[in-house]
Amino acid sequence: MDKKRRICLFTAHSPLTGGGGVILRSLIAALTDFDISWYYVGNNAEPGYESGYLGKALMGGDPVKDVLNTWKMLADKKMPYFDSLVQQMAAIECDAYWIVSHNEGLRLALELTRQQSRPVHLTVHDDWAGALCARSVRYRFMGGWADKLTAATLKAVDSFDVISAGMRNYYKVLSGKEGEICHRYLQPDAIMHPGVNGDDENAVVTIGHIGSIYDKNDFVAFLSLLREFFNAKGKTPLVKMWGCHLTANDIPASLKGTVSFYDTLPEEKVIPELSACHFVYAMYPLSKALGLFSRTSLPTKLTSYLQAGRPVFGHGPADSTLAAFVTANGLGAMWTSLNKQDGFYALQKVIVVNLEHNEPENVRKQYFGEGNLAVMRRVLSNSK
């Protein structure tokens, strides 16, 4: 039997949390023809991943210290932290490195190409300048340095994959190199089939949501739209939210009865809850400052929604990856503004969507199927 190729995966986030963790765990579980070991930095070691913990992250903590360290990292200044981290990585027995660009990962990938000879593959789920800087008051002024470091790293690594066609096209302009597209992997039996949506007679219309809300004001506008639309039909809307950072205090008094908050649930438990809803909600920010983020990232929650088999009410820019995904695949409807009549039209459309059994499966094959495994096998097999 041929010896498995040994891959050292690094993330600057926990293996157990966030959309990036979901994507990576899905790929690793299926890539059994590789020996993949997961290493990470963070606040503490995670259960089941203790052996991969490399220590505290550089980013975070005291604001003044964090801003200085993050600027030095992005500006490609000499930093003992990365020299030490590269030494730890170099001591790991492996044939190649797989680095996720989030936080410290982008700079680490560049340092690995400089300080050792093994192949380095980079995965990008969110653009540093367009997502991490644009969404943070603390890092907002660092976007130019983040772009320069991103371009330098993309040029230096042996290969890279991205989360969307929008990001691939953007990075081709930025770096002159074209990356692969790789999404989460869903198995063929992953999708539930709860039946026709339809405009039924239920007095309460439930809308499911998991994870973060990118813009509280846009979300409140959505709640107001729901209330007016369904009250006119003699119905009551209820948005059921699992694992959201918002609380009841963030909701205006007049709309508090429109939202119920629940703790984060494992995907295998939350998908049946979503499947019992009339439709689900996905947002990307309408703010122009976050336009690059909306055009290049892709919400991981869409993979959970697809598994739940429910229509998607998308709320975000018309040129976003969210809009392209929802409309091109007939999975629901998009509200691409804050115009009330446009929102009413989208709601009227989503409540009568009928997702046939083969439609979600076709989307799974196209976006989240075996092609993603082929991409990762190809890039992780490359040798210098």
N, C-alpha and C positions, 0 to 999 in steps of 0.2 A: 504494500500500500504506500502511495506517495505521501511524504510528510506534508502536513498542512502548513500553509504559509502563515507565519506569525505576524499579527497586526497589533500595534500599540495604538489604541484609540485614546485621545485626550479631549476632555471638555473642561471649561471653566465654569461648569454648573453641575449640580447633582445629577447622577444617573436616573434619579427617581422622579424628578419634577419637570414641569414645563413641556411645551410642544416639541422642543428639540429632543428631549429625553424619550418622548413617545415615538418619534420618528426613528431614532437610533436603535431603540430596543426592538422595534418591529423588524428592522433590517438584520440586526445581529442574530435574532432568533432563527431567521431563515438561512443565514449564510454559514451553515454548519460545515462547509468545506474549508473554512478559515478558522484559525485559532486566534480569536479576538479578545484582547485583555483591555479593560476599561480603566483608565487613570483620570484623576480629576483633582481640582483644588476647590476649596470652599470653606464654609464655617466649621464643618465637622465631617467625620466619616459616616457614610450611610449604611444602614443594615443590609447585609448581603454583598456590599461592595467595599468592605473595610480594607482589603488588600490593595485596592487601587488608589487610596487616599494619599495625596502627595503633600498635604499641608494647607495652610491658609492662603486665600486668594490675595492678590495684590490690590485689587479694586475693592471699594467699599470702606465703611468705617468713618473715621474723622473726616469731615468734608474738606478741610484745607489740605490735609495730607493726601486724601484721595485725588483731589483735583491736580495736585502737583505730580503725583505718581502716574496718573492716567495721561497727563500731557506728555511727560517724559517717555512713556510707553509709545504713544502715538507718534511723537516727534522723532522716534528712532534714536533716542539718547542711550548712552551706555548705562545698563542697569544690572547690578549684581544679582537681583532677583531672577532675571531670565538666564543669566549664566548658570546659576545654581539649578534652576528648573531644567535646563538643557542637560546638565550633568546627570540629574536624576533620570531623565528620559533616555539618555545615551547608555546608561547602565542597565536598562531593561533589554532582555534578550528578545529581539524581534527582527523581522525582515523589512518592515516598512512602518511608517507612521501615518495615522489618520487623525487629523486635527480639525476640530470644529472652531470656527472663527470667533465665536461669541466671547466677549470680554478679552481676557488675556490670550486666548487661543490664536488670534490673528498675529500678534507679535511673536508668539512662540513658534508658529509655523515658519516665519521668516528666519528666526534664529536657528532653527533646526537645519534649514538649508545652508546656512552659513558655517555652522560649527560641526557638522557631521555629514556622512556621505550616504546614508540610507534614504530611499525615496520618501517623499512627503506628499501626501494627498490632503487637500483642504476641502472641508464642507462648509458652505455658507447658507444659513437659514435666514439671517437678517443682515442687511448691509449696515456696517458700523456707522457711517455718517448719516445715512437716510433713516435708520431706525434707532440705534442706541443714542446717537447725539441729538437727533431731531426730537426725540421723545423725552429728553432729559434736560432740565434747567442747568444741572451741574456740568454737563458735557457739551452743551449746545455750541459753544464757541470753538470747539475742537473739530468741527466737521471737515475743515480743509486738511488738517493733519491726518484725520482718519482716512480720507480719500487717498492721500499720498501713500500711506502705509498699506492700504488695501491694494492699490495698483502695484506697489513694489512686491507685495507678498504673492499676488496672483501670478506675476511674471516669474517669480523665483521657484514656486512649487512645481512639482512634476505634473500634477493634474489637480483639477478642482471640480466640484459639483455644486449646483445651486438649486433653489427651490421652485423657480418659475422661469418661463420663457422671457418674461420681462427683465428678470435679473440677469439671465444669460446675455441678452442683447445689451443691457447697460454695461456689463463687465467687459464685453467684447470691445466696446468703445473706450472704456477706461483703461484696459490693459493690453488690448490687441490680441488677446487669447480667448478662445471660446470654450466654455466649460460644458460639462454634462448636466442634464437635469435629473434630479433624483428626489422622489417623494417618499412618503411612508409606504410600507408594504402592508396590504390587507389580503388575507387569505380568501380563496373563492367562496367559502361558506360564512363570511363575516357579516353579510347584510341581512337584516331582518326585513320581513315583508308584512307590515301591519294592515295592508289593504288600502282601499281608496280613501283619499282625504275627504273631499266633498264638503258642501255647506250644510252640515247636519243640524239637528234640532236642539243640541245641547245648549243650556242657558249660559254655561261658562266655556269660553274658548281659551284653551291653554297653549301657551307659547313657551318652548324650551330654550334654554341658553346655558352654556358651560364656559367657564374661564373668564378672561378679562374683558372689560369694556374700555375702549380706547378713548372715548370722549363722552364725559358725563352729560354735557349739554345736548349732544346729538341723541343720546339715549333717552333723555327726558322728552325730547321732541317726539321720539318714537312712541313713548308711553302715552303722550297726549293724543297722538294720531290714533293709536289703538282704542283709547277710551271713546273718542268721538265717533269713530267708524262703527264699533260694535254696539255702543249704546243706542245708536240710531237703528240698529237691527234688533233691539231688545235683548242684547246679550252683554255679558260681562267678560272682559279680557283679563287673563291672569298670566303674567310672565313668571315662570318658575326658573330660578337661577341657581346653578350649582357651582360653588367654588369661585364666586365673584368677589373682587376686592371692595366693591361698594357695600354700603350698609343701608338700613332703613333711613338713617339720618341724611343720606345723600338724596333722598327722593322727596320732592315737594309734597306738602301735607295733602294737597288735593289729589295726589296720585299714589299715595302710599298703599292703598288697597289693591293696586294693579300689579304689585310685585311681591313674590315670596322668595326669601333667601334660604338656601340650604348649604350644608357643608360639602366640601369636595368629596366625590365618590370615585372609587376605581371605575375604569371605563366599563368593565363587564357589568357593573351595577347601575351606572348612570344611563347606559344606552337603552335598556328597557323603559326607564323613566321618560327619556326623550321620545321613544317610539310611541308612548301613550299620549303625547301632545298632538295638537292639531297641526302645528308647524313649528319650525325652529328659527332662531334669529342669529344672524351673523353680522358684525359691524366692522367696517374699516373707516378710519377718520376722514371726514370731509375737509379738514383743514389743509390748505395749500402747503403749509410748512411740512406736512407729513405725506406729501404727494409721492415722493420717491419710495417711501415705505409701502404705501398702498399699491404702487405699480410693480414692486419687485418681490414682496413677501407673499405668503399664502397662509391663511389661517388653518392651523392644524385641526381645530375643532370641526372643520368640514369633513374630516375623515370619520369622526364620531357621528356626525349628522348623517353621513351617507350610510353608515352601518345601521342607524336607527330607522332609515327608510322614510323619513319625513321630508316634506317640501321645505325649502329654505327661503326665508324672507331676508334678502340681503340689503344692507344699508351702508352705502359708501359711494365713492367717486365712480363715474361711468367708465373711467379708464383704469380702474383697479383690477388686480388679479381676481378679487372676489367677484366682481361683476362679470368678468369673462368666464369664470368657472360656472357660476349659477345660470347665466343666460345661454351660453353655448351648449350646455348639457341639458337644458329643459328641466332643471331641478327646482325651480321656483320663480321668484320675481325679485327685481331690484328697485329700491328707492334711492335714486342717485342725487337727491337734493333735499331741501327742507320744505319744498312746496307741498302744501297739504293735498291738493288735488292729485298730484303725481303719486303721493303716498296712498291715497284712497284707491287709485287704480291698481297699484301694486298689491295692496291687501286683497282687493277683489279677485285678482288673478291668483294669488297664492292659496286662497282658501278652497279653490276648486281644482287645484293641480292633482292629477292622478299619476302617481309614479308606478308605472308598470314594473313587473318583476324583473324584466330584462334590462330596463333602463339604468337603474343603479349598478347593476352588474357590468354593463358596458362602460360606465364611468370608472368603476373599480379597475377594469382591465386597462383602460386608457391611461389613467393617472396613477393608480395605486397598486398596479398589478406586478407581474413577474418581470416586466421590463426594468423596474428599479433594481431588482436583484442582479440582472445582467449588467447594468451600469456599474454597480459596486464591485462585482466580480472582475470586470474589465479593469477598473482603475486600481483596485487593490492587488491585482496580479502583475501590474507593470513593474519592471525592474530597470534600474539605471544601466 
